[in-house]
Amino acid sequence: MSTQQAGKMKWTLMLTTLVAVGGRLETSEAANPGFKARITKSGIDYANDVAVKAITKVASTITFPDISGKASGVSYWVNNIRVTSFTPPASVIGLVPGQGLQWTASGAGAQVEGSFRYKASIIKGSGSFTAAISGVGFDLSIDVGVDASGRPSISTRKCSSSVGSVNIKFHGSIAWLLNLLKGQVEKTIRNALPTQMCQLATKAVNTDAERKLADIPITVAFDKFLLDYSMLQAPLFSAAYMETFHKGEIYWKTTPSEHAPFPAPPMPETGATDRMLYLWVSDFMFNTLAYAAQTNRYLQYNITAPDLPASARGFLNTTCAGVIPTCIGSLIPAIGQKYPNSLVDLRLFNGIAPVMDVSSAGVVVNTSGVIELYVHKPGTNDGEVFLVSFRANLTFQTDVSIIDSVIHAKISYLKLNLKTARSEVGPISDQFIDFLIKNALDLYLIPKLNDYGSKGITLPFPKEVSIKNAAIILAQDTIVIATDVAYTPSEQRDVDGALKFVPYDTIGDVKIDNKKHR
């Protein structure tokens, strides 16, 4: 039985997908993960359903080799053997605590048709035959681990297979003669099929599934950052679920070896198994993003008039226009008097990296920094002149959602506390501070941050898998995503050729011709 096309069987894709987004805990001193995945028994059961459907579809493409032999002075050739119908097996993929997965299938059956020709002395003829195969099953142990690069690995440990019965009936001009041979032909199929079933399944796991795992990236690049989903240790298996543990750390793209100087906090424990898949996203992930951004001076903004909506750009003028004067020059008269017909720029600097705090009460981000105002006269070569600076403490209340395997964030509330640090234009009124919040931060900073949040952080899902009915649960230091999944295979990954069952080269006096009869 050749396994040349076996790797494209869709059941291996689903099984591999579950491994990719979700074996044993090797050390109690391992670092806390920034990301964790749990595949529950219902998720494994869904994979099993996909596997059975895929096997059923592949079975219709199975072909057998030509067989030739001689018995009682009659030479015969059997060819064009094909499956005409297939009965799917009763199948289950089980979780073996501390070990891995066990895939057991039983009760599969098939109807097979073929043709034959014979020659005895000067007599020759041809005919057809049918075969009923029943009770086909296999038992496959699968280990799931992690390789040296932090990528999930998958391999088979042992496999056994069996065939219940093979009943062949010949139809033709001297069918009585060929019926004498059916026991030998049945024996050939019975002896060959179990070995080849295991070879097919083993190759599908050890070669094809492993190759698919290698194709799934464990890092996700976005903007100037790199998100590391590499595994910290082998998966953990219990009777109810499989869990995988990942770094979940974000680096500056050009310096991926520069780690954040703080560890991930412990994740809350839960025995939840109602959904197919649970994902734990630690606030450590965001905080490493903030650390990398702060370290590389990414969190600096220069707000100028063109950055604001068209209706608000006049707010940064030192000389107001219109019937109702509303601009910096009117709110701080000293600026308007000293620098008429000029423009003001705002510069925002983070003093410390933002820190996210997730709890059951919500998602809060705290940070502090400095806001500075400079004035310049358009159309001149005069340099910018410092006006005033403020110390700013900001608290963002953030809503979190998930769409198409991407976590999104949106600021729902901003609390800002400003204190004047230095002023070259005299005292600053509360009216101006209100203006600054409304027109500089509300109109520029929050939309910009929400734009980042709308792009989101991508979770490690292959293209074939989509989430269904996802729910977000907020826990201590962790965003928990409880979801079901749907698998839609790519047609390009379907089997594009027949799977050939090749029995042993010789069994008794039956010889195998590995070339199709022409």
C-alpha positions in Angstrom: 0.0 0.0 0.0 1.7 3.2 -1.1 1.2 6.4 1.0 2.3 8.8 -1.6 -0.8 11.0 -1.4 -1.7 10.3 2.2 -0.3 13.6 3.6 -3.0 15.6 1.9 -5.8 13.9 3.8 -7.8 16.6 5.5 -8.1 14.9 8.8 -4.4 15.5 9.4 -5.0 19.2 8.8 -7.6 19.4 11.5 -5.6 17.4 14.0 -2.5 19.6 13.3 -4.6 22.8 13.6 -5.7 21.8 17.0 -2.1 21.2 18.0 -1.0 24.5 16.5 -3.4 26.7 18.5 -3.5 24.6 21.7 2.0 17.3 25.6 3.5 16.8 29.3 4.6 19.5 31.9 8.3 18.9 32.2 9.3 21.2 35.1 7.5 23.0 37.9 10.0 25.9 37.6 9.0 26.8 34.0 8.3 30.4 33.4 4.7 31.5 33.4 3.3 31.7 29.9 2.1 34.9 28.3 -0.4 32.9 26.2 -2.0 29.5 26.8 -4.4 27.3 24.8 -6.7 24.6 26.0 -8.3 22.1 23.5 -11.2 20.4 25.3 -12.7 17.0 24.7 -15.5 18.6 22.6 -12.7 20.2 20.4 -11.1 16.8 20.0 -14.5 15.2 19.2 -15.0 17.9 16.5 -11.6 16.9 15.0 -12.7 13.3 15.1 -15.8 14.2 13.1 -13.7 16.0 10.5 -11.4 13.0 10.4 -14.1 10.5 9.6 -15.6 12.7 6.9 -12.2 13.1 5.3 -11.5 9.4 5.4 -14.8 8.7 3.8 -14.0 11.1 1.0 -10.5 9.7 0.5 -11.7 6.1 0.5 -13.4 6.6 -2.9 -10.0 7.3 -4.5 -8.3 4.1 -3.2 -7.1 1.7 -5.9 -5.4 -1.7 -5.6 -2.6 -3.1 -7.6 -3.0 -5.7 -10.3 -2.6 -9.3 -9.2 -1.5 -12.3 -11.3 -1.1 -15.9 -10.4 -1.6 -19.5 -11.5 -3.7 -22.3 -9.9 -4.8 -25.7 -11.1 -3.2 -25.0 -14.5 -5.2 -21.8 -14.9 -3.3 -18.5 -15.3 -5.2 -15.4 -14.2 -4.8 -11.7 -14.0 -6.9 -9.4 -11.7 -7.0 -5.7 -12.4 -9.0 -2.4 -12.3 -9.8 -3.0 -8.6 -11.6 0.0 -7.2 -13.8 1.0 -4.2 -17.4 1.6 -5.2 -18.7 2.4 -1.7 -17.3 3.0 1.7 -18.9 2.7 5.2 -17.1 5.1 7.6 -15.8 3.7 10.9 -16.9 4.4 14.4 -14.0 6.6 15.5 -12.8 8.4 18.6 -9.7 10.5 19.4 -9.0 10.1 23.0 -6.9 12.0 25.5 -4.4 9.9 27.4 -3.3 11.7 30.6 0.4 12.4 30.7 1.0 10.8 27.3 -0.8 12.2 24.2 -3.6 11.2 21.9 -5.1 7.8 21.0 -7.0 7.5 17.7 -9.2 4.4 17.6 -11.4 3.5 14.6 -13.4 0.3 14.0 -16.2 -1.1 11.8 -15.2 0.5 8.5 -16.4 -1.4 5.4 -16.0 -1.2 1.7 -17.5 -2.6 -1.5 -14.9 -3.3 -4.2 -15.2 -4.2 -7.8 -12.7 -5.4 -10.4 -12.2 -7.4 -13.5 -10.2 -10.5 -14.4 -9.0 -12.5 -17.4 -7.7 -16.1 -17.5 -6.1 -18.6 -19.7 -6.0 -22.4 -19.5 -4.4 -24.2 -22.4 -6.3 -23.0 -25.4 -9.2 -21.7 -23.3 -9.3 -18.1 -22.3 -11.9 -15.6 -21.1 -12.7 -12.7 -18.8 -15.2 -11.6 -16.2 -15.7 -9.4 -13.1 -15.7 -9.8 -9.4 -17.0 -8.0 -6.3 -15.6 -8.0 -2.8 -17.1 -7.0 0.6 -14.6 -5.9 3.2 -15.9 -5.3 6.7 -14.6 -4.7 10.3 -11.6 -2.6 9.2 -10.1 -0.7 12.2 -6.9 0.7 13.6 -5.5 2.0 16.9 -2.9 4.8 16.7 -1.0 6.4 19.5 0.2 10.0 18.9 2.7 12.0 20.8 2.6 15.8 20.8 5.7 17.7 21.9 7.9 20.7 21.3 11.1 20.9 19.2 14.2 22.9 20.0 12.8 26.0 18.2 9.7 26.1 20.3 7.5 24.8 17.5 4.9 22.0 18.2 5.9 18.5 17.0 3.8 15.5 16.4 4.7 11.8 15.9 3.2 8.3 16.2 4.4 5.9 18.8 2.7 2.7 17.8 -0.1 1.5 15.5 -2.1 -1.7 15.1 -4.8 -2.5 12.5 -7.1 -5.3 11.7 -9.6 -6.5 9.1 -12.8 -8.4 10.1 -13.7 -10.2 6.9 -13.0 -10.2 3.2 -15.5 -11.9 1.0 -14.7 -12.1 -2.8 -17.1 -13.4 -5.4 -16.2 -13.9 -9.1 -18.7 -13.6 -12.0 -17.8 -15.0 -15.3 -17.8 -17.9 -17.8 -15.8 -20.2 -15.5 -16.6 -18.5 -12.3 -16.6 -21.9 -10.5 -12.9 -22.2 -11.2 -12.0 -18.7 -10.0 -14.1 -19.1 -6.9 -11.7 -21.8 -5.9 -9.1 -19.1 -5.6 -11.0 -16.6 -3.5 -9.6 -17.8 -0.2 -6.1 -17.1 -1.4 -7.0 -13.7 -2.7 -8.9 -12.9 0.5 -5.8 -13.9 2.5 -3.6 -11.6 0.4 -5.9 -8.6 1.2 -6.3 -9.5 4.8 -2.5 -9.8 5.4 -1.6 -6.7 3.5 -4.3 -4.2 4.5 -3.6 -3.9 8.3 0.1 -3.1 7.7 -0.6 -0.6 5.0 -3.4 1.1 7.0 -0.8 1.8 9.7 1.8 2.9 7.2 -0.8 5.3 5.7 -1.7 6.7 9.1 1.9 6.9 10.4 3.1 8.8 7.3 0.2 11.1 7.5 1.2 12.1 11.1 5.0 11.8 11.1 5.6 13.3 7.7 2.6 15.3 6.5 1.2 16.6 9.8 4.7 17.4 11.0 5.4 19.3 7.7 2.2 21.3 8.2 3.2 22.3 11.7 6.5 23.5 10.3 4.6 25.8 7.9 2.7 27.5 10.7 4.6 30.6 11.9 5.2 30.9 15.6 6.0 34.6 15.3 3.6 37.3 14.1 5.0 40.6 12.7 3.0 43.8 12.9 4.1 47.4 12.5 7.5 47.6 14.2 6.9 44.7 16.5 7.3 40.9 16.6 4.9 38.6 18.7 6.5 35.4 19.8 4.1 32.4 20.2 6.9 29.8 20.6 6.1 27.0 23.1 7.8 27.0 26.5 7.4 23.3 27.1 5.6 20.2 25.9 1.8 20.1 26.1 0.0 18.9 29.2 -2.6 16.2 28.7 -5.5 15.4 31.1 -8.6 13.3 30.6 -10.6 16.4 29.8 -8.3 18.6 27.7 -4.9 19.3 26.2 -3.1 22.5 27.1 -0.2 24.3 25.4 2.0 27.0 26.9 3.6 29.8 24.9 5.8 32.8 25.5 3.3 35.4 24.4 6.0 38.1 24.4 6.3 41.1 22.0 9.7 42.4 20.9 10.9 45.4 18.9 11.3 43.8 15.5 15.0 44.8 15.0 16.0 43.6 18.4 14.1 40.4 19.1 16.6 39.2 21.7 15.9 42.2 24.0 13.4 40.8 26.6 11.2 42.7 28.9 12.8 42.9 32.4 9.7 41.5 34.2 8.0 38.1 34.2 4.6 37.1 33.2 2.2 36.8 36.1 0.5 33.5 37.0 -2.7 32.7 35.0 -5.9 32.0 36.8 -6.8 28.3 36.9 -10.2 27.0 35.7 -11.6 23.7 34.9 -13.9 25.0 32.2 -14.5 22.6 29.3 -17.9 23.7 27.8 -16.3 25.2 24.6 -14.0 23.5 22.1 -11.1 25.9 22.7 -10.0 28.3 25.5 -7.3 30.9 25.1 -5.6 32.8 27.9 -4.0 36.1 26.8 -2.0 37.6 29.7 -1.7 41.4 30.1 2.0 40.5 30.0 1.6 40.4 26.2 0.5 44.1 26.1 3.0 45.2 28.7 5.9 43.7 26.7 4.6 45.6 23.7 4.5 48.8 25.8 8.0 48.2 27.1 9.4 47.7 23.6 7.6 50.8 22.3 8.8 52.9 25.2 12.4 51.7 25.0 12.5 52.5 21.3 10.9 55.9 21.7 7.8 54.8 19.8 5.4 56.5 22.1 6.1 60.1 21.0 3.7 62.2 19.1 3.9 65.6 17.5 0.4 67.0 17.0 0.1 69.8 14.4 -2.9 71.5 12.8 -3.1 69.0 9.8 -3.4 66.1 12.3 -6.7 67.4 13.6 -10.1 67.2 11.8 -10.6 70.1 9.3 -13.2 71.7 11.6 -10.8 71.8 14.5 -7.5 72.9 12.9 -8.0 76.5 13.8 -7.8 75.7 17.5 -4.0 75.6 17.2 -3.8 79.2 15.9 -2.5 82.0 18.0 -4.8 84.5 16.2 -8.4 83.4 16.1 -10.7 83.7 13.1 -14.4 83.9 12.9 -17.1 85.5 14.9 -16.6 83.3 18.0 -12.9 83.3 18.8 -11.8 79.9 20.0 -8.1 79.2 19.7 -5.0 79.0 21.9 -4.4 82.7 21.3 -7.7 83.6 23.1 -7.5 81.0 25.8 -3.9 82.1 26.7 -3.9 85.8 25.7 -0.1 86.1 26.4 0.5 83.7 23.5 -1.8 85.6 21.1 -0.2 88.9 22.0 3.4 87.8 21.8 3.2 85.4 18.8 0.3 86.6 16.5 -0.5 84.8 13.3 1.4 81.8 14.4 0.8 78.1 14.9 1.2 75.9 18.0 2.4 72.3 18.0 1.9 69.8 20.8 4.5 67.2 21.6 3.6 64.2 23.7 6.3 62.1 25.4 5.7 59.0 27.6 7.6 59.2 30.8 7.1 55.5 31.6 5.8 52.6 29.6 2.0 52.1 29.8 0.9 49.3 32.1 -2.2 47.2 31.5 -4.1 45.9 34.4 -6.8 43.2 33.6 -9.3 42.2 36.3 -12.9 41.1 36.4 -13.8 44.8 36.8 -12.3 45.6 33.3 -9.2 46.5 31.4 -7.3 49.6 32.5 -4.1 51.1 31.1 -2.2 53.6 33.1 0.7 55.8 32.0 2.3 59.2 32.5 4.2 61.6 30.4 4.8 65.2 29.4 2.9 67.5 27.0 4.9 70.4 25.6 3.7 73.3 23.5 5.8 75.1 20.9 5.0 78.0 18.6 6.3 78.8 15.1 5.4 81.3 12.4 4.5 79.8 9.1 6.4 80.8 6.0 9.5 81.9 8.0 12.8 80.3 9.0 12.3 81.2 12.6 12.7 78.3 14.9 10.2 76.9 17.3 9.8 78.6 20.7 8.9 76.7 23.8 5.7 77.9 25.5 4.6 75.6 28.3 4.9 72.0 29.5 2.5 69.8 31.6 3.0 66.6 33.6 0.2 64.3 32.6 -1.2 61.1 34.2 -3.5 59.2 32.0 -5.9 56.3 32.7 -7.6 54.5 29.8 -10.6 52.3 30.3 -10.5 49.8 27.4 -13.1 47.5 25.8 -11.8 44.3 24.3 -13.4 42.3 21.5 -12.4 39.4 19.2 -13.2 39.3 15.4 -11.8 36.7 13.0 -9.1 35.5 15.4 -7.9 39.0 16.0 -8.1 40.7 19.5 -9.2 44.3 19.2 -9.2 47.1 21.7 -11.0 50.4 21.9 -10.7 53.2 24.5 -14.1 53.8 26.1 -13.0 56.3 28.7 -10.0 58.6 29.4 -9.1 60.2 32.6 -6.4 62.8 32.4 -4.7 64.8 35.2 -2.6 67.7 34.1 -0.2 69.9 36.1 1.8 72.7 34.8 5.5 71.9 35.0 7.0 75.0 33.3 5.5 78.0 31.7 7.0 80.9 29.7 3.6 82.5 29.2 2.3 83.0 32.7 -0.4 81.1 34.6 -2.5 78.5 32.6 -6.2 78.6 33.1 -8.4 75.5 33.7 -10.3 76.6 30.6 -7.3 76.0 28.5 -6.6 72.6 30.0 -10.2 71.6 29.2 -9.6 72.8 25.6 -6.4 70.8 25.4 -8.1 67.6 26.5 -11.0 68.1 24.1 -9.3 69.3 21.0 -5.8 67.8 21.2 -6.3 64.4 22.9 -9.9 63.6 22.1 -9.5 64.6 18.5 -6.1 63.1 17.8 -4.6 60.9 20.5 -7.6 58.7 21.2 -8.5 58.2 17.5 -4.9 57.3 16.8 -4.7 54.8 19.7 -8.1 53.3 18.6 -6.7 52.9 15.1 -3.9 50.8 16.6 -6.4 48.9 18.6 -8.6 48.2 15.5 -5.7 46.5 13.8 -5.4 44.3 16.9 -3.2 41.4 17.8 -3.5 38.2 15.7 -4.0 34.9 17.4 -2.2 31.8 16.0 -4.9 30.3 13.9 -4.3 28.6 10.6 -6.4 29.8 7.7 -8.5 26.7 7.6 -9.9 27.4 11.2 -12.3 30.1 12.2 -13.8 30.9 15.5 -17.5 30.6 16.4 -19.6 32.1 19.2 -16.6 33.5 21.0 -17.0 35.0 24.4 -14.5 37.1 26.4 -14.0 36.6 30.1 -11.9 39.0 32.1 -9.9 37.5 35.0 -6.9 38.5 37.1 -4.1 39.7 34.7 -5.7 37.6 31.9 -8.2 37.9 29.0 -9.8 34.5 28.5 -11.4 33.7 25.2 -13.9 30.8 25.2 -14.9 29.7 21.7 -15.9 27.0 19.4 -14.2 26.5 16.0 -15.1 25.7 12.4 -12.8 24.0 10.0 -13.0 24.8 6.3 -10.4 22.9 4.3 -8.7 24.5 1.3 -9.5 22.7 -1.9 -5.9 23.0 -2.9 -5.1 20.7 0.0 -7.5 17.9 -1.1 -6.2 14.6 -2.3 -5.3 15.0 -6.0 -4.5 11.4 -6.7 -5.4 7.9 -5.7 -4.2 6.2 -2.6 -2.8 2.8 -3.7 -3.0 -0.2 -1.4 0.1 -2.3 -2.3 0.0 -5.8 -0.6 3.2 -7.8 0.0 5.3 -8.6 -3.0 4.5 -12.3 -2.9 2.0 -14.3 -0.8 1.9 -18.0 -1.7 2.1 -18.2 -5.5 0.3 -14.9 -6.0 2.5 -12.3 -7.6 2.0 -8.6 -7.5 2.4 -6.4 -10.6 3.0 -2.9 -9.4 2.3 -1.5 -12.8 -1.3 -1.0 -13.9 -2.5 -3.5 -16.4 -2.7 -2.0 -19.8 
